[in-house]
């Protein structure tokens, strides 16, 4: 399947997802949550994490519809350029 120029990368240490389209870079919320539905950023609590079907579906829809250019959450948390992460 064509990604329409969008790169999707899981940042393993932070559990966040990095989305790249051209010069736009977006840090998307983690698709992995603990048993209480909370993120464990940088795995500080050390609890098991589970794939969140709802968050994964939302990310899949964002990618499949090439919505990075017009999705409000993605635009709000994105930057243009190389000084992001």
PDB file of N, CA, C and O in Angstrom:
ATOM      1  N   UNK A   1       0.847  -1.178   0.000  1.00  0.00           N
ATOM      2  CA  UNK A   1       0.000   0.000   0.000  1.00  0.00           C
ATOM      3  C   UNK A   1       0.888   1.235   0.000  1.00  0.00           C
ATOM      4  O   UNK A   1       1.868   1.299   0.742  1.00  0.00           O
ATOM      5  N   UNK A   2       0.558   2.183  -0.805  1.00  0.00           N
ATOM      6  CA  UNK A   2       1.325   3.420  -0.909  1.00  0.00           C
ATOM      7  C   UNK A   2       1.071   4.301   0.308  1.00  0.00           C
ATOM      8  O   UNK A   2      -0.070   4.451   0.744  1.00  0.00           O
ATOM      9  N   UNK A   3       2.119   4.874   0.846  1.00  0.00           N
ATOM     10  CA  UNK A   3       1.994   5.753   2.007  1.00  0.00           C
ATOM     11  C   UNK A   3       1.759   7.202   1.638  1.00  0.00           C
ATOM     12  O   UNK A   3       1.657   8.058   2.516  1.00  0.00           O
ATOM     13  N   UNK A   4       1.670   7.490   0.339  1.00  0.00           N
ATOM     14  CA  UNK A   4       1.427   8.854  -0.146  1.00  0.00           C
ATOM     15  C   UNK A   4       2.444   9.838   0.412  1.00  0.00           C
ATOM     16  O   UNK A   4       2.116  10.992   0.687  1.00  0.00           O
ATOM     17  N   UNK A   5       3.670   9.382   0.575  1.00  0.00           N
ATOM     18  CA  UNK A   5       4.727  10.265   1.039  1.00  0.00           C
ATOM     19  C   UNK A   5       4.770  10.476   2.532  1.00  0.00           C
ATOM     20  O   UNK A   5       5.472  11.371   3.002  1.00  0.00           O
ATOM     21  N   UNK A   6       4.039   9.677   3.297  1.00  0.00           N
ATOM     22  CA  UNK A   6       4.021   9.807   4.751  1.00  0.00           C
ATOM     23  C   UNK A   6       4.814   8.657   5.361  1.00  0.00           C
ATOM     24  O   UNK A   6       4.566   7.491   5.054  1.00  0.00           O
ATOM     25  N   UNK A   7       5.771   8.993   6.230  1.00  0.00           N
ATOM     26  CA  UNK A   7       6.511   7.979   6.972  1.00  0.00           C
ATOM     27  C   UNK A   7       5.942   7.870   8.372  1.00  0.00           C
ATOM     28  O   UNK A   7       5.707   8.887   9.026  1.00  0.00           O
ATOM     29  N   UNK A   8       5.717   6.653   8.841  1.00  0.00           N
ATOM     30  CA  UNK A   8       5.161   6.413  10.171  1.00  0.00           C
ATOM     31  C   UNK A   8       6.169   5.566  10.937  1.00  0.00           C
ATOM     32  O   UNK A   8       6.499   4.456  10.520  1.00  0.00           O
ATOM     33  N   UNK A   9       6.662   6.099  12.069  1.00  0.00           N
ATOM     34  CA  UNK A   9       7.706   5.423  12.830  1.00  0.00           C
ATOM     35  C   UNK A   9       7.321   5.347  14.299  1.00  0.00           C
ATOM     36  O   UNK A   9       6.899   6.345  14.885  1.00  0.00           O
ATOM     37  N   UNK A  10       7.463   4.172  14.895  1.00  0.00           N
ATOM     38  CA  UNK A  10       7.248   4.006  16.327  1.00  0.00           C
ATOM     39  C   UNK A  10       8.558   4.334  17.034  1.00  0.00           C
ATOM     40  O   UNK A  10       9.587   3.715  16.765  1.00  0.00           O
ATOM     41  N   UNK A  11       8.515   5.312  17.940  1.00  0.00           N
ATOM     42  CA  UNK A  11       9.678   5.655  18.746  1.00  0.00           C
ATOM     43  C   UNK A  11       9.629   4.778  19.989  1.00  0.00           C
ATOM     44  O   UNK A  11       8.893   5.065  20.933  1.00  0.00           O
ATOM     45  N   UNK A  12      10.405   3.723  19.983  1.00  0.00           N
ATOM     46  CA  UNK A  12      10.276   2.662  20.972  1.00  0.00           C
ATOM     47  C   UNK A  12      10.478   3.159  22.397  1.00  0.00           C
ATOM     48  O   UNK A  12       9.719   2.773  23.287  1.00  0.00           O
ATOM     49  N   UNK A  13      11.456   3.985  22.637  1.00  0.00           N
ATOM     50  CA  UNK A  13      11.718   4.433  24.011  1.00  0.00           C
ATOM     51  C   UNK A  13      10.621   5.333  24.570  1.00  0.00           C
ATOM     52  O   UNK A  13      10.320   5.276  25.762  1.00  0.00           O
ATOM     53  N   UNK A  14      10.022   6.164  23.716  1.00  0.00           N
ATOM     54  CA  UNK A  14       8.979   7.066  24.207  1.00  0.00           C
ATOM     55  C   UNK A  14       7.580   6.515  23.966  1.00  0.00           C
ATOM     56  O   UNK A  14       6.614   7.036  24.524  1.00  0.00           O
ATOM     57  N   UNK A  15       7.450   5.488  23.160  1.00  0.00           N
ATOM     58  CA  UNK A  15       6.207   4.844  22.733  1.00  0.00           C
ATOM     59  C   UNK A  15       5.326   5.759  21.886  1.00  0.00           C
ATOM     60  O   UNK A  15       4.192   5.395  21.574  1.00  0.00           O
ATOM     61  N   UNK A  16       5.813   6.919  21.512  1.00  0.00           N
ATOM     62  CA  UNK A  16       5.070   7.823  20.632  1.00  0.00           C
ATOM     63  C   UNK A  16       5.283   7.398  19.183  1.00  0.00           C
ATOM     64  O   UNK A  16       6.127   6.554  18.883  1.00  0.00           O
ATOM     65  N   UNK A  17       4.500   7.999  18.296  1.00  0.00           N
ATOM     66  CA  UNK A  17       4.609   7.710  16.868  1.00  0.00           C
ATOM     67  C   UNK A  17       5.053   8.986  16.165  1.00  0.00           C
ATOM     68  O   UNK A  17       4.476  10.053  16.371  1.00  0.00           O
ATOM     69  N   UNK A  18       6.068   8.869  15.345  1.00  0.00           N
ATOM     70  CA  UNK A  18       6.583   9.993  14.585  1.00  0.00           C
ATOM     71  C   UNK A  18       6.026   9.907  13.170  1.00  0.00           C
ATOM     72  O   UNK A  18       6.210   8.899  12.489  1.00  0.00           O
ATOM     73  N   UNK A  19       5.346  10.958  12.727  1.00  0.00           N
ATOM     74  CA  UNK A  19       4.792  11.036  11.376  1.00  0.00           C
ATOM     75  C   UNK A  19       5.585  12.080  10.605  1.00  0.00           C
ATOM     76  O   UNK A  19       5.786  13.196  11.086  1.00  0.00           O
ATOM     77  N   UNK A  20       6.033  11.719   9.416  1.00  0.00           N
ATOM     78  CA  UNK A  20       6.795  12.644   8.588  1.00  0.00           C
ATOM     79  C   UNK A  20       6.163  12.700   7.207  1.00  0.00           C
ATOM     80  O   UNK A  20       5.942  11.673   6.565  1.00  0.00           O
ATOM     81  N   UNK A  21       5.878  13.910   6.764  1.00  0.00           N
ATOM     82  CA  UNK A  21       5.388  14.135   5.394  1.00  0.00           C
ATOM     83  C   UNK A  21       6.099  15.374   4.872  1.00  0.00           C
ATOM     84  O   UNK A  21       5.841  16.492   5.318  1.00  0.00           O
ATOM     85  N   UNK A  22       6.993  15.156   3.925  1.00  0.00           N
ATOM     86  CA  UNK A  22       7.782  16.270   3.401  1.00  0.00           C
ATOM     87  C   UNK A  22       8.593  16.890   4.516  1.00  0.00           C
ATOM     88  O   UNK A  22       9.372  16.205   5.180  1.00  0.00           O
ATOM     89  N   UNK A  23       8.414  18.187   4.726  1.00  0.00           N
ATOM     90  CA  UNK A  23       9.127  18.886   5.799  1.00  0.00           C
ATOM     91  C   UNK A  23       8.332  18.925   7.095  1.00  0.00           C
ATOM     92  O   UNK A  23       8.846  19.377   8.118  1.00  0.00           O
ATOM     93  N   UNK A  24       7.072  18.453   7.069  1.00  0.00           N
ATOM     94  CA  UNK A  24       6.235  18.461   8.273  1.00  0.00           C
ATOM     95  C   UNK A  24       6.537  17.229   9.120  1.00  0.00           C
ATOM     96  O   UNK A  24       6.589  16.105   8.621  1.00  0.00           O
ATOM     97  N   UNK A  25       6.734  17.470  10.408  1.00  0.00           N
ATOM     98  CA  UNK A  25       7.027  16.398  11.361  1.00  0.00           C
ATOM     99  C   UNK A  25       6.006  16.502  12.489  1.00  0.00           C
ATOM    100  O   UNK A  25       5.766  17.590  13.014  1.00  0.00           O
ATOM    101  N   UNK A  26       5.404  15.373  12.863  1.00  0.00           N
ATOM    102  CA  UNK A  26       4.359  15.367  13.883  1.00  0.00           C
ATOM    103  C   UNK A  26       4.626  14.234  14.869  1.00  0.00           C
ATOM    104  O   UNK A  26       4.889  13.099  14.472  1.00  0.00           O
ATOM    105  N   UNK A  27       4.556  14.553  16.138  1.00  0.00           N
ATOM    106  CA  UNK A  27       4.658  13.546  17.184  1.00  0.00           C
ATOM    107  C   UNK A  27       3.240  13.175  17.605  1.00  0.00           C
ATOM    108  O   UNK A  27       2.529  13.991  18.191  1.00  0.00           O
ATOM    109  N   UNK A  28       2.829  11.941  17.305  1.00  0.00           N
ATOM    110  CA  UNK A  28       1.463  11.475  17.538  1.00  0.00           C
ATOM    111  C   UNK A  28       1.417  10.701  18.862  1.00  0.00           C
ATOM    112  O   UNK A  28       2.408  10.068  19.226  1.00  0.00           O
ATOM    113  N   UNK A  29       0.301  10.734  19.586  1.00  0.00           N
ATOM    114  CA  UNK A  29       0.212  10.014  20.860  1.00  0.00           C
ATOM    115  C   UNK A  29       0.493   8.517  20.707  1.00  0.00           C
ATOM    116  O   UNK A  29       0.319   7.949  19.629  1.00  0.00           O
ATOM    117  N   UNK A  30       0.921   7.904  21.776  1.00  0.00           N
ATOM    118  CA  UNK A  30       1.250   6.486  21.779  1.00  0.00           C
ATOM    119  C   UNK A  30       0.036   5.623  21.443  1.00  0.00           C
ATOM    120  O   UNK A  30      -1.087   5.931  21.841  1.00  0.00           O
ATOM    121  N   UNK A  31       0.275   4.552  20.712  1.00  0.00           N
ATOM    122  CA  UNK A  31      -0.787   3.579  20.438  1.00  0.00           C
ATOM    123  C   UNK A  31      -0.733   2.451  21.464  1.00  0.00           C
ATOM    124  O   UNK A  31      -1.514   1.502  21.386  1.00  0.00           O
ATOM    125  N   UNK A  32       0.183   2.551  22.422  1.00  0.00           N
ATOM    126  CA  UNK A  32       0.320   1.549  23.480  1.00  0.00           C
ATOM    127  C   UNK A  32      -0.047   2.168  24.818  1.00  0.00           C
ATOM    128  O   UNK A  32       0.497   3.203  25.203  1.00  0.00           O
ATOM    129  N   UNK A  33      -0.972   1.533  25.525  1.00  0.00           N
ATOM    130  CA  UNK A  33      -1.456   2.014  26.806  1.00  0.00           C
ATOM    131  C   UNK A  33      -1.339   0.916  27.855  1.00  0.00           C
ATOM    132  O   UNK A  33      -1.260  -0.266  27.521  1.00  0.00           O
ATOM    133  N   UNK A  34      -1.328   1.319  29.140  1.00  0.00           N
ATOM    134  CA  UNK A  34      -1.303   0.313  30.208  1.00  0.00           C
ATOM    135  C   UNK A  34      -2.724  -0.185  30.484  1.00  0.00           C
ATOM    136  O   UNK A  34      -3.661   0.184  29.777  1.00  0.00           O
ATOM    137  N   UNK A  35      -2.879  -1.008  31.493  1.00  0.00           N
ATOM    138  CA  UNK A  35      -4.182  -1.609  31.800  1.00  0.00           C
ATOM    139  C   UNK A  35      -5.228  -0.571  32.198  1.00  0.00           C
ATOM    140  O   UNK A  35      -6.426  -0.848  32.145  1.00  0.00           O
ATOM    141  N   UNK A  36      -4.781   0.629  32.598  1.00  0.00           N
ATOM    142  CA  UNK A  36      -5.703   1.693  32.993  1.00  0.00           C
ATOM    143  C   UNK A  36      -5.981   2.668  31.853  1.00  0.00           C
ATOM    144  O   UNK A  36      -6.657   3.679  32.047  1.00  0.00           O
ATOM    145  N   UNK A  37      -5.457   2.364  30.658  1.00  0.00           N
ATOM    146  CA  UNK A  37      -5.679   3.220  29.510  1.00  0.00           C
ATOM    147  C   UNK A  37      -4.806   4.457  29.491  1.00  0.00           C
ATOM    148  O   UNK A  37      -5.143   5.447  28.841  1.00  0.00           O
ATOM    149  N   UNK A  38      -3.675   4.408  30.203  1.00  0.00           N
ATOM    150  CA  UNK A  38      -2.771   5.550  30.279  1.00  0.00           C
ATOM    151  C   UNK A  38      -1.472   5.264  29.541  1.00  0.00           C
ATOM    152  O   UNK A  38      -1.025   4.121  29.457  1.00  0.00           O
ATOM    153  N   UNK A  39      -0.880   6.317  29.013  1.00  0.00           N
ATOM    154  CA  UNK A  39       0.428   6.187  28.384  1.00  0.00           C
ATOM    155  C   UNK A  39       1.493   6.068  29.470  1.00  0.00           C
ATOM    156  O   UNK A  39       1.327   6.591  30.572  1.00  0.00           O
ATOM    157  N   UNK A  40       2.570   5.389  29.158  1.00  0.00           N
ATOM    158  CA  UNK A  40       3.725   5.313  30.056  1.00  0.00           C
ATOM    159  C   UNK A  40       4.920   5.843  29.277  1.00  0.00           C
ATOM    160  O   UNK A  40       5.768   5.087  28.803  1.00  0.00           O
ATOM    161  N   UNK A  41       4.959   7.178  29.160  1.00  0.00           N
ATOM    162  CA  UNK A  41       5.993   7.803  28.345  1.00  0.00           C
ATOM    163  C   UNK A  41       7.377   7.484  28.888  1.00  0.00           C
ATOM    164  O   UNK A  41       7.639   7.618  30.083  1.00  0.00           O
ATOM    165  N   UNK A  42       8.231   7.072  28.013  1.00  0.00           N
ATOM    166  CA  UNK A  42       9.602   6.661  28.298  1.00  0.00           C
ATOM    167  C   UNK A  42       9.666   5.470  29.252  1.00  0.00           C
ATOM    168  O   UNK A  42      10.697   5.215  29.874  1.00  0.00           O
ATOM    169  N   UNK A  43       8.550   4.742  29.360  1.00  0.00           N
ATOM    170  CA  UNK A  43       8.471   3.492  30.126  1.00  0.00           C
ATOM    171  C   UNK A  43       8.944   3.666  31.553  1.00  0.00           C
ATOM    172  O   UNK A  43       9.605   2.780  32.096  1.00  0.00           O
ATOM    173  N   UNK A  44       8.621   4.786  32.168  1.00  0.00           N
ATOM    174  CA  UNK A  44       9.075   5.100  33.528  1.00  0.00           C
ATOM    175  C   UNK A  44       8.429   4.215  34.592  1.00  0.00           C
ATOM    176  O   UNK A  44       9.082   3.854  35.571  1.00  0.00           O
ATOM    177  N   UNK A  45       7.163   3.862  34.414  1.00  0.00           N
ATOM    178  CA  UNK A  45       6.478   3.058  35.434  1.00  0.00           C
ATOM    179  C   UNK A  45       6.777   1.569  35.299  1.00  0.00           C
ATOM    180  O   UNK A  45       6.605   0.808  36.251  1.00  0.00           O
ATOM    181  N   UNK A  46       7.217   1.162  34.137  1.00  0.00           N
ATOM    182  CA  UNK A  46       7.598  -0.229  33.941  1.00  0.00           C
ATOM    183  C   UNK A  46       6.448  -1.220  33.880  1.00  0.00           C
ATOM    184  O   UNK A  46       6.655  -2.420  34.063  1.00  0.00           O
ATOM    185  N   UNK A  47       5.257  -0.743  33.628  1.00  0.00           N
ATOM    186  CA  UNK A  47       4.103  -1.642  33.531  1.00  0.00           C
ATOM    187  C   UNK A  47       3.947  -2.141  32.099  1.00  0.00           C
ATOM    188  O   UNK A  47       4.367  -1.473  31.154  1.00  0.00           O
ATOM    189  N   UNK A  48       3.341  -3.321  31.943  1.00  0.00           N
ATOM    190  CA  UNK A  48       3.103  -3.827  30.586  1.00  0.00           C
ATOM    191  C   UNK A  48       2.189  -2.875  29.800  1.00  0.00           C
ATOM    192  O   UNK A  48       1.249  -2.299  30.349  1.00  0.00           O
ATOM    193  N   UNK A  49       2.484  -2.728  28.524  1.00  0.00           N
ATOM    194  CA  UNK A  49       1.672  -1.896  27.649  1.00  0.00           C
ATOM    195  C   UNK A  49       0.988  -2.769  26.611  1.00  0.00           C
ATOM    196  O   UNK A  49       1.519  -3.799  26.198  1.00  0.00           O
ATOM    197  N   UNK A  50      -0.194  -2.341  26.198  1.00  0.00           N
ATOM    198  CA  UNK A  50      -0.991  -3.104  25.247  1.00  0.00           C
ATOM    199  C   UNK A  50      -1.402  -2.193  24.100  1.00  0.00           C
ATOM    200  O   UNK A  50      -1.639  -1.000  24.293  1.00  0.00           O
ATOM    201  N   UNK A  51      -1.483  -2.763  22.915  1.00  0.00           N
ATOM    202  CA  UNK A  51      -1.908  -1.994  21.757  1.00  0.00           C
ATOM    203  C   UNK A  51      -3.354  -1.546  21.955  1.00  0.00           C
ATOM    204  O   UNK A  51      -4.229  -2.363  22.243  1.00  0.00           O
ATOM    205  N   UNK A  52      -3.597  -0.253  21.800  1.00  0.00           N
ATOM    206  CA  UNK A  52      -4.939   0.301  21.919  1.00  0.00           C
ATOM    207  C   UNK A  52      -5.611   0.235  20.549  1.00  0.00           C
ATOM    208  O   UNK A  52      -5.209   0.956  19.635  1.00  0.00           O
ATOM    209  N   UNK A  53      -6.627  -0.617  20.390  1.00  0.00           N
ATOM    210  CA  UNK A  53      -7.295  -0.713  19.088  1.00  0.00           C
ATOM    211  C   UNK A  53      -7.866   0.624  18.606  1.00  0.00           C
ATOM    212  O   UNK A  53      -7.818   0.918  17.412  1.00  0.00           O
ATOM    213  N   UNK A  54      -8.402   1.428  19.515  1.00  0.00           N
ATOM    214  CA  UNK A  54      -8.988   2.712  19.125  1.00  0.00           C
ATOM    215  C   UNK A  54      -7.916   3.670  18.606  1.00  0.00           C
ATOM    216  O   UNK A  54      -8.105   4.318  17.577  1.00  0.00           O
ATOM    217  N   UNK A  55      -6.804   3.758  19.311  1.00  0.00           N
ATOM    218  CA  UNK A  55      -5.729   4.662  18.878  1.00  0.00           C
ATOM    219  C   UNK A  55      -5.066   4.157  17.601  1.00  0.00           C
ATOM    220  O   UNK A  55      -4.699   4.942  16.726  1.00  0.00           O
ATOM    221  N   UNK A  56      -4.918   2.848  17.505  1.00  0.00           N
ATOM    222  CA  UNK A  56      -4.334   2.281  16.288  1.00  0.00           C
ATOM    223  C   UNK A  56      -5.238   2.544  15.089  1.00  0.00           C
ATOM    224  O   UNK A  56      -4.761   2.885  14.007  1.00  0.00           O
ATOM    225  N   UNK A  57      -6.535   2.385  15.285  1.00  0.00           N
ATOM    226  CA  UNK A  57      -7.505   2.647  14.211  1.00  0.00           C
ATOM    227  C   UNK A  57      -7.460   4.113  13.785  1.00  0.00           C
ATOM    228  O   UNK A  57      -7.491   4.415  12.592  1.00  0.00           O
ATOM    229  N   UNK A  58      -7.388   5.022  14.755  1.00  0.00           N
ATOM    230  CA  UNK A  58      -7.328   6.451  14.439  1.00  0.00           C
ATOM    231  C   UNK A  58      -6.058   6.770  13.646  1.00  0.00           C
ATOM    232  O   UNK A  58      -6.106   7.528  12.678  1.00  0.00           O
ATOM    233  N   UNK A  59      -4.932   6.197  14.051  1.00  0.00           N
ATOM    234  CA  UNK A  59      -3.681   6.408  13.329  1.00  0.00           C
ATOM    235  C   UNK A  59      -3.751   5.801  11.933  1.00  0.00           C
ATOM    236  O   UNK A  59      -3.284   6.408  10.969  1.00  0.00           O
ATOM    237  N   UNK A  60      -4.323   4.623  11.820  1.00  0.00           N
ATOM    238  CA  UNK A  60      -4.468   3.970  10.517  1.00  0.00           C
ATOM    239  C   UNK A  60      -5.324   4.807   9.573  1.00  0.00           C
ATOM    240  O   UNK A  60      -5.003   4.944   8.393  1.00  0.00           O
ATOM    241  N   UNK A  61      -6.413   5.364  10.096  1.00  0.00           N
ATOM    242  CA  UNK A  61      -7.284   6.217   9.275  1.00  0.00           C
ATOM    243  C   UNK A  61      -6.562   7.489   8.850  1.00  0.00           C
ATOM    244  O   UNK A  61      -6.685   7.926   7.705  1.00  0.00           O
ATOM    245  N   UNK A  62      -5.811   8.081   9.768  1.00  0.00           N
ATOM    246  CA  UNK A  62      -5.045   9.277   9.446  1.00  0.00           C
ATOM    247  C   UNK A  62      -4.072   8.995   8.316  1.00  0.00           C
ATOM    248  O   UNK A  62      -3.954   9.792   7.386  1.00  0.00           O
ATOM    249  N   UNK A  63      -3.382   7.883   8.388  1.00  0.00           N
ATOM    250  CA  UNK A  63      -2.412   7.517   7.364  1.00  0.00           C
ATOM    251  C   UNK A  63      -3.092   7.124   6.054  1.00  0.00           C
ATOM    252  O   UNK A  63      -2.681   7.567   4.981  1.00  0.00           O
ATOM    253  N   UNK A  64      -4.134   6.290   6.142  1.00  0.00           N
ATOM    254  CA  UNK A  64      -4.803   5.783   4.935  1.00  0.00           C
ATOM    255  C   UNK A  64      -5.454   6.892   4.117  1.00  0.00           C
ATOM    256  O   UNK A  64      -5.509   6.816   2.889  1.00  0.00           O
ATOM    257  N   UNK A  65      -5.942   7.915   4.799  1.00  0.00           N
ATOM    258  CA  UNK A  65      -6.628   9.005   4.098  1.00  0.00           C
ATOM    259  C   UNK A  65      -5.714  10.203   3.850  1.00  0.00           C
ATOM    260  O   UNK A  65      -6.180  11.275   3.464  1.00  0.00           O
ATOM    261  N   UNK A  66      -4.430  10.021   4.069  1.00  0.00           N
ATOM    262  CA  UNK A  66      -3.459  11.113   3.880  1.00  0.00           C
ATOM    263  C   UNK A  66      -3.923  12.385   4.580  1.00  0.00           C
ATOM    264  O   UNK A  66      -3.840  13.482   4.027  1.00  0.00           O
ATOM    265  N   UNK A  67      -4.413  12.218   5.807  1.00  0.00           N
ATOM    266  CA  UNK A  67      -5.024  13.324   6.535  1.00  0.00           C
ATOM    267  C   UNK A  67      -4.021  14.159   7.328  1.00  0.00           C
ATOM    268  O   UNK A  67      -4.422  15.083   8.037  1.00  0.00           O
ATOM    269  N   UNK A  68      -2.743  13.859   7.227  1.00  0.00           N
ATOM    270  CA  UNK A  68      -1.754  14.610   7.987  1.00  0.00           C
ATOM    271  C   UNK A  68      -1.796  16.099   7.641  1.00  0.00           C
ATOM    272  O   UNK A  68      -1.467  16.938   8.479  1.00  0.00           O
ATOM    273  N   UNK A  69      -2.194  16.428   6.425  1.00  0.00           N
ATOM    274  CA  UNK A  69      -2.229  17.824   6.004  1.00  0.00           C
ATOM    275  C   UNK A  69      -3.442  18.597   6.508  1.00  0.00           C
ATOM    276  O   UNK A  69      -3.430  19.827   6.500  1.00  0.00           O
ATOM    277  N   UNK A  70      -4.488  17.899   6.945  1.00  0.00           N
ATOM    278  CA  UNK A  70      -5.678  18.632   7.379  1.00  0.00           C
ATOM    279  C   UNK A  70      -6.279  18.157   8.695  1.00  0.00           C
ATOM    280  O   UNK A  70      -7.272  18.734   9.139  1.00  0.00           O
ATOM    281  N   UNK A  71      -5.727  17.140   9.336  1.00  0.00           N
ATOM    282  CA  UNK A  71      -6.225  16.681  10.628  1.00  0.00           C
ATOM    283  C   UNK A  71      -5.826  17.687  11.712  1.00  0.00           C
ATOM    284  O   UNK A  71      -4.661  18.071  11.812  1.00  0.00           O
ATOM    285  N   UNK A  72      -6.794  18.105  12.515  1.00  0.00           N
ATOM    286  CA  UNK A  72      -6.558  19.137  13.516  1.00  0.00           C
ATOM    287  C   UNK A  72      -5.509  18.730  14.541  1.00  0.00           C
ATOM    288  O   UNK A  72      -4.623  19.526  14.853  1.00  0.00           O
ATOM    289  N   UNK A  73      -5.584  17.510  15.074  1.00  0.00           N
ATOM    290  CA  UNK A  73      -4.611  17.048  16.063  1.00  0.00           C
ATOM    291  C   UNK A  73      -3.214  16.998  15.460  1.00  0.00           C
ATOM    292  O   UNK A  73      -2.250  17.440  16.085  1.00  0.00           O
ATOM    293  N   UNK A  74      -3.101  16.471  14.267  1.00  0.00           N
ATOM    294  CA  UNK A  74      -1.792  16.366  13.621  1.00  0.00           C
ATOM    295  C   UNK A  74      -1.215  17.743  13.321  1.00  0.00           C
ATOM    296  O   UNK A  74      -0.026  17.970  13.542  1.00  0.00           O
ATOM    297  N   UNK A  75      -2.027  18.663  12.824  1.00  0.00           N
ATOM    298  CA  UNK A  75      -1.537  19.999  12.509  1.00  0.00           C
ATOM    299  C   UNK A  75      -1.142  20.758  13.770  1.00  0.00           C
ATOM    300  O   UNK A  75      -0.142  21.476  13.777  1.00  0.00           O
ATOM    301  N   UNK A  76      -1.917  20.602  14.825  1.00  0.00           N
ATOM    302  CA  UNK A  76      -1.636  21.300  16.082  1.00  0.00           C
ATOM    303  C   UNK A  76      -0.299  20.868  16.685  1.00  0.00           C
ATOM    304  O   UNK A  76       0.412  21.683  17.273  1.00  0.00           O
ATOM    305  N   UNK A  77       0.042  19.592  16.538  1.00  0.00           N
ATOM    306  CA  UNK A  77       1.261  19.078  17.163  1.00  0.00           C
ATOM    307  C   UNK A  77       2.401  18.906  16.166  1.00  0.00           C
ATOM    308  O   UNK A  77       3.373  18.213  16.465  1.00  0.00           O
ATOM    309  N   UNK A  78       2.306  19.517  14.998  1.00  0.00           N
ATOM    310  CA  UNK A  78       3.359  19.342  14.002  1.00  0.00           C
ATOM    311  C   UNK A  78       4.205  20.607  13.872  1.00  0.00           C
ATOM    312  O   UNK A  78       3.814  21.701  14.279  1.00  0.00           O
ATOM    313  N   UNK A  79       5.369  20.401  13.289  1.00  0.00           N
ATOM    314  CA  UNK A  79       6.275  21.502  12.995  1.00  0.00           C
ATOM    315  C   UNK A  79       6.838  21.292  11.606  1.00  0.00           C
ATOM    316  O   UNK A  79       6.858  20.175  11.089  1.00  0.00           O
ATOM    317  N   UNK A  80       7.288  22.365  11.016  1.00  0.00           N
ATOM    318  CA  UNK A  80       7.933  22.285   9.724  1.00  0.00           C
ATOM    319  C   UNK A  80       9.410  22.548   9.946  1.00  0.00           C
ATOM    320  O   UNK A  80       9.784  23.533  10.583  1.00  0.00           O
ATOM    321  N   UNK A  81      10.241  21.674   9.426  1.00  0.00           N
ATOM    322  CA  UNK A  81      11.673  21.828   9.568  1.00  0.00           C
ATOM    323  C   UNK A  81      12.303  20.645  10.278  1.00  0.00           C
ATOM    324  O   UNK A  81      11.646  19.634  10.522  1.00  0.00           O
ATOM    325  N   UNK A  82      13.558  20.774  10.601  1.00  0.00           N
ATOM    326  CA  UNK A  82      14.296  19.645  11.146  1.00  0.00           C
ATOM    327  C   UNK A  82      14.625  19.773  12.622  1.00  0.00           C
ATOM    328  O   UNK A  82      15.377  18.952  13.146  1.00  0.00           O
ATOM    329  N   UNK A  83      14.083  20.784  13.321  1.00  0.00           N
ATOM    330  CA  UNK A  83      14.436  21.001  14.723  1.00  0.00           C
ATOM    331  C   UNK A  83      13.370  20.471  15.675  1.00  0.00           C
ATOM    332  O   UNK A  83      13.112  21.076  16.715  1.00  0.00           O
ATOM    333  N   UNK A  84      12.760  19.365  15.334  1.00  0.00           N
ATOM    334  CA  UNK A  84      11.619  18.881  16.106  1.00  0.00           C
ATOM    335  C   UNK A  84      12.006  17.917  17.222  1.00  0.00           C
ATOM    336  O   UNK A  84      11.688  18.165  18.385  1.00  0.00           O
ATOM    337  N   UNK A  85      12.675  16.839  16.890  1.00  0.00           N
ATOM    338  CA  UNK A  85      12.868  15.776  17.870  1.00  0.00           C
ATOM    339  C   UNK A  85      14.294  15.628  18.267  1.00  0.00           C
ATOM    340  O   UNK A  85      14.620  14.771  19.089  1.00  0.00           O
TER     341      UNK A  85
END
